[in-house]
């Protein structure tokens, strides 16, 4: 059975998606100008939209995730990764999972103050917070707005543990704050690398840091004493899985202490967007990728079931897991993900009142 997406068009320069597919919740959708050839269609410019949410922490009980609480200063992601599983979240905003996801970025300017309020609440039970659970907290606009840095400053002030996942070298800017938390065993960073091939990375993740700079980020973080590992995500069977041994070796040489992986997921509109990307960027590998995905997903291209959606099922999944295990062992990446501690958590005094004095022991 063939799984052909809608007719392909040339991707806008610097974008991972080639179009704006229909929103599954909306009756209307974008149509390209019929009088223009695909190459002449206007390229979307990045727009920023304010989000005045009154809560900033998201809670989940997923057995697939290593965290219960996450913080996302941004919605949508200008990195524009063609495979991003988070793309369908933009549909809840009435937007498309395609070009809208990477060109309409929702920012939360109140995130640092909202975080401070939640951590200071008597209802807060100290636990690790993931930055970010959905889109990259170090995407390009962070360089200017510094919302992630401000949130890290709050976490450092409260000594609340944090795990950062990013594919942007910009994380090294905040080594000072991460190091402060690491002293209390309250910080860890996962640098996501899907491929070491710079040409493939440019097409697959058009506005993320190139692989060599992500390796340099691992080196900088490790040198500062911050527990850092590599996340090979996603593993695209038939395209990037042959790099598993070389990638883990490179990460270990840069200073990574642990490693993990997840298999490509294609929920909702991401399926057709990624197949279109394959048509445009890797047509010779397209059928192989589809076949290998079907091997991992019981004949389907996606599987949303808990427990298997990140790894796949069956003999193909077992072989992939074994290959990653051997690659990590050969690279020396045998440490588990660091256990983050809440022992040092404290609520700092409000600026307008000093800490309460301790009574002398009688």
N, C-alpha and C positions, 0 to 999 in steps of 0.2 A: 504494500500500500504506500502511495506517495503522500507526503505531507507538505505540499507546496503552499507558501504563504500568498498573500495578495501580490499583484504584480510589483516587481521591484522598481525602485527609483534610486537615483544617485543620492548618496547621503549628503546632507549639508556639511560644509567644511567644519571640521573639528567636532562633529557630533557622532554619537554612536548609533542612534536610531536613524532610519531612513525615511520615516514618515510619522504622522500622528494617526494611529489607528483609532477606530471608534471606541468611545467609553462605554463599558458594558452596562452602566447605569443610566446613560443618557440616550434619548432618541435621535439626537443630532450629532454630526461629526464633521470634521474638516474635509474639504475636497480641494485638491490642487487646482490651480488655474488651468483650464483645459487648453488655453491658447499658448501656454508656455511649455517648452520641453522640460524634462526633469532638471537638467543642469541649470536652467534659468529661473527655477522657482526661487522666491525670496528666501534667504537664509534667516532663521529665527535668531533674534538678538536676545540675550539674557535679560530677564526682567526679575525684579525682586518685590515680593509682596510681604507686608507685615502681618504677623500672627500675634494677637493679643490674648493668648491662652492664659487661663488663671491657674493651671497646674502644669508642671513641667516633667514630672516623673511618670513613666509608663511601667505597668506591672504585668507580668505574664507568668503562666504556670506550665509553659511548654517543656516537655521532657527532653527536647532536642537542644535546648539552649543552656549555656553554662551560667546564666544569670537570671535573676528574677526582676531586676529593676534596670531601666535604661533611660538615658537622657538624650534627646535629639534637638540640638539648637536649630537645625534646619530641616525642611522637608523638600524633597526633590534633591537632585545632585548634579552639579555641573561637570563632574568627572565624565558622565555620559557613557558608562560601561554598557556595552551592548547586551550583556547577559543579566543585568541587575535584577534580582528577584524583588526588589522594593518598588519597581516601576508601577505596578498596579495600585500602590497606595495613593498615587496622584488622582486616580479615578474617583476617590472619595471626595475630592475637591472639585469635581466637575471637569477635570482636565484629562488629557490623554496620557497614557503610559509611555508614549513615544517621545517625540521632540519636546513636548510640554514638560516632561519629567526633568529634562536636563536644561531647559531654558526658562522655566518659571520656578524660581527658587523662593520658598517661603522661609522667612527668617523670624526668629523669636527674640526680639530685643530685650524682653524682660526675663530671659532664661536665668541669668545669674541671680537676680533678686528673688525669683520664684524658688530657685534651688535653695538659697539661704533660708527662706521662710520654711520650706519643708524639712530641712535638716534640723532647724531649731525647734520644730514642733515636738511636743511631748509624745505625739503619736508615732514619731519616726523611730523605727527599730534599725539601728546601724547594720548595714549590709553593703556588699559591693554594688557599685553602679557602673553600668556599661555605657561608654561613650564611643560610638552611638549604636543603638540597636538596629537602626534602619539605614539611614544615609550617612555618608562620611562626614564626620565632624570637622575634618581638616580640608574640606573642599575649597576651591580657590577664593571664594568670598571671605573665608575665615581670616585670610591674611589682612584684610582691611577692617572687618568688624570685630574680630577677636572675642567672639562670644564663647567659644570653647575655652580660650585661655582664661576668661573671667570666671567661667564655671569651675575650671580646675583650681583657680585661686580660692574659691569658696570651699571646694573639697579639701584643699590643703589646710585651710583655716580650721575646718572641723575634723581634720584627719580621718575623713571617711574614705574607705578604699574605692579605687576606680580601676577599671580595665578599659583600655583604649584600643579600638580596632580601626586601622586606617591604611590607605595606600598612598599617602602623601608625605613627602619629606618634611613638610611644614611642622610635623609633630616635634621635630628637633628644636624648634623655637622655644618649646615649653619644657625643656629638660630641667630647668631650675625648679619648677613646681612639681614635676613628676619625681625628681630626686628627693624633694622634701617628703613626699608621701612614701617613697620607697624605703626611707629610713625606718618607717613604722610598719614595713611589710604591707603597705597599703596601695601599691601601684604595680601594674603590669601592662605591657603593650604588645599587641599582635600586629605585625606589619603584614598586610595582605599582598601576596605576589602570585599571580596566576601563570606568568610566563617570564622567562629571562630574555626572550627575543624582543629587542626594542621595536622592530618594525611591526611585529604582531601586536605588541602592547599599544603602540600608537593607534592602531586601527580598532583594537578591542576596547581600550580604555582611554579615549582620545585626550582627556584633560587631566588625567592622573599623572603623578610623577613616574618617570621612566624607571624600569627595574633597577638600573644601576644606582639611582638615587634612593630607592627604597632600601637597598642593601647598605648604602651609606647611612641611612637613618638607623638601621639596626646597629651598625658600628658605633654611632654617636651615643645612642641610648645605652648600649652595653658598657661603653667606656664610662658613663656617668653612674653606673651601678644600678640601673633600672632593669628589672627582669623583662627580657624581650624575647619574643619568639616569632616564628613565621607561620602564617596561615596560607596554605596553598588553596586558594579559593577564587573561582571554582575550578575544580579539575574538569576540563572539557575532554571527555573520552574521544580518542581519535584525532585530537588536535594538540592538547597540552600535556597529556599524561606521560608521553615519552620523556618529558623534562624532569620528572619527579626526582631522579637521583642527582642530576646536576643542580637542581634548584635547592634541595636540602643541603647539599655540600656547600653551595655558595652562601646560604644563610648561616650555616654553622661557622664558616670561615669568617663571617662578618661579626659573629658574637652572639647569634641566637642560641637560646638555651632549651627551647622546646618547640614543638611543631604540631600542627594539626591540619586537617584538610576537609573540604566538603565538595560534593559532586554538583555539577551544574543543575540548577532548578529552572524550570520554564513555566511558571504559573501564569494563567490567564493570557493577557496580551503579549507577554514576554516570549511566548513560543513563536508566534509569527514574526515578531521583531527580530528574534535571533536567527530564525531560518532565513529571513531576508538578508541579515548581515552575512550569513554563510554564502548566500547566492552572490553577494557583491564582493566579498573579501576572501573566501576560501571555497570556491565552487568545486574544486577537485576533491576536497575533503568532506563535502556536504553529506553525501550518502553514507560515508564511513561514520561520521559523527552521529547521524540519525540512527544507524544500525546499532552502534555501541550504546547509545542512550536507551534504546529499546531493550537491549540485553539487561541493562541495570534497572529498568522500570517495568518489567513484566510485560513487554510488548508495547508500552506507551512511551510518550515523550516526557511525561511529568507524573509525579505521584506525590500528593500532599499529605500522605499519612505520617503521623508522628512515628518516630523511631526509625524510619527508613528514608525520609525525604532528603536527608543530607548525605546518605551513603549509598542508596540503592539496595537491591536485594538479589539473592541468588548467587550462583557461582562467579559471575562477572564481578559482583560487588566484593565477594570474598577475595578474589584475585587482586583487585585494586587495593583493598585494605592490607593484604599481605605485602604487596609491592611497596606501599608507603611505610609499613613497619620496617621492612628490610632497608629501605632508603634512609630512614631516620637512624637506624642502628649503625649503618655504615658511616653516616655523617657525625655520629656522636650526639644526636639530638634525642636523648633518652630520658631527659627530665620530664616529669609531669607538669601540667600547668600549675604555676605557683599558687599556693593557698594564701589568699589575702586575709589580713587580720583586721578586726574591728576593735582590738584591745585599746588602741590609743585614741579612739573617738572621744571627742569632748565638744560641748557647746560653748563657744567663746563668749566672753562678756559682751554685752551690747556696748556700742561706742560711748553711750552717755552714762553708763554706770560701771563701776569697777567690779572685779571679781569679789565674791563674798569671801571674807577672811576666814581661815580655818580656826576653830576654837582650840586653844592649847589643851593638851591632854592633862588630866588631873592625876 
